[in-house]
Amino acid sequence: MEQSRKLAWTWKVKAECLEEYVRMHLEPWPEVLEEHRKAGIRNYSIFQNGRQFFYCFECDDVPAAFAYIANSEVCNRWNAITSKMVEGSFDFQQAEPITPLREVFYLR
């Protein structure tokens, strides 16, 4: 099967942080959006099911994008806030800051 250029993963948001997490993502900082674009991330969507969130974006070079984000001052400020809201870690200094989901179907 041909693979897409998408990356997807899930996180669960802590109950006490749910309202603030959703608010932040409904009103993201414009600088964070611009940094993601500069990193090569596109078609980024987040879907919510209760406290479970599903993330999916397209990118030609995920390691390069994550390296760019890890060195972004504004993204580090954003992540310092939001990382405390989720169960798990998304430390971009780690080799693999998120656990990608396996793609099992792709319709072009």
C-alpha positions as CSV (number, residue, x, y, z in Angstrom):
1,M,0.0,0.0,0.0
2,E,1.2,3.5,-0.8
3,Q,1.8,5.6,2.2
4,S,0.6,9.2,2.5
5,R,2.7,12.0,3.9
6,K,0.5,12.2,7.0
7,L,1.3,11.8,10.6
8,A,-1.4,11.0,13.2
9,W,-1.5,10.4,16.9
10,T,-3.7,10.8,19.9
11,W,-3.5,12.3,23.4
12,K,-5.9,12.4,26.3
13,V,-6.3,15.8,27.9
14,K,-6.6,16.0,31.7
15,A,-10.2,16.6,32.8
16,E,-9.3,19.7,34.8
17,C,-7.6,21.2,31.7
18,L,-10.1,20.3,29.0
19,E,-11.9,23.6,28.7
20,E,-8.6,25.6,28.6
21,Y,-7.0,23.2,26.1
22,V,-10.0,23.5,23.7
23,R,-10.1,27.3,24.1
24,M,-6.4,27.6,23.2
25,H,-6.9,25.5,20.1
26,L,-9.9,27.5,19.0
27,E,-7.9,30.7,19.4
28,P,-4.3,29.6,18.6
29,W,-1.5,32.2,18.7
30,P,-0.9,33.4,15.1
31,E,2.9,33.0,15.7
32,V,2.5,29.3,16.5
33,L,0.6,28.8,13.3
34,E,3.2,30.6,11.3
35,E,6.0,28.5,12.8
36,H,4.2,25.3,11.9
37,R,3.9,26.5,8.3
38,K,7.6,27.4,8.3
39,A,8.4,23.9,9.6
40,G,6.6,22.4,6.6
41,I,3.5,21.2,8.4
42,R,0.3,21.6,6.4
43,N,-3.4,20.4,6.5
44,Y,-3.2,20.1,10.3
45,S,-6.4,19.0,12.0
46,I,-7.3,18.1,15.6
47,F,-10.5,16.2,16.4
48,Q,-12.0,15.8,19.8
49,N,-13.9,12.9,21.3
50,G,-14.5,13.8,25.0
51,R,-11.0,14.0,26.5
52,Q,-9.4,12.1,23.6
53,F,-7.9,14.2,20.8
54,F,-6.8,12.9,17.4
55,Y,-4.1,14.9,15.6
56,C,-3.3,14.6,11.9
57,F,-1.1,16.7,9.6
58,E,0.8,16.4,6.4
59,C,4.6,17.0,6.1
60,D,7.3,16.0,3.7
61,D,10.0,15.7,6.4
62,V,8.7,15.1,9.9
63,P,12.1,14.9,11.6
64,A,13.1,18.3,10.1
65,A,9.7,19.8,11.1
66,F,10.1,18.5,14.7
67,A,13.6,19.9,14.8
68,Y,12.4,23.3,13.6
69,I,9.5,23.3,16.2
70,A,11.9,22.3,19.0
71,N,14.1,25.3,18.3
72,S,11.1,27.7,18.0
73,E,10.9,30.1,21.0
74,V,7.1,30.7,20.5
75,C,6.4,27.0,20.1
76,N,8.3,26.2,23.2
77,R,6.2,28.8,25.1
78,W,3.0,27.2,23.7
79,N,4.2,23.7,24.5
80,A,5.2,24.7,28.0
81,I,1.6,25.4,28.7
82,T,-0.2,22.7,26.7
83,S,2.2,19.9,27.6
84,K,1.0,20.1,31.2
85,M,-2.6,19.6,30.0
86,V,-2.1,16.2,28.3
87,E,-1.5,12.7,29.7
88,G,1.9,11.8,28.4
89,S,4.7,13.9,26.9
90,F,5.5,15.8,23.8
91,D,9.0,16.9,24.5
92,F,10.5,17.7,21.1
93,Q,14.0,17.2,22.5
94,Q,13.2,13.5,22.6
95,A,14.0,11.4,19.5
96,E,10.2,10.7,19.0
97,P,8.1,13.2,21.0
98,I,4.9,11.5,20.0
99,T,3.9,8.0,19.2
100,P,2.6,8.0,15.6
101,L,-0.4,5.9,14.7
102,R,0.1,3.3,12.0
103,E,-1.6,4.2,8.7
104,V,-3.5,1.2,7.4
105,F,-5.5,2.8,4.7
106,Y,-4.9,5.7,2.3
107,L,-7.2,6.8,-0.6
108,R,-5.6,9.4,-2.8
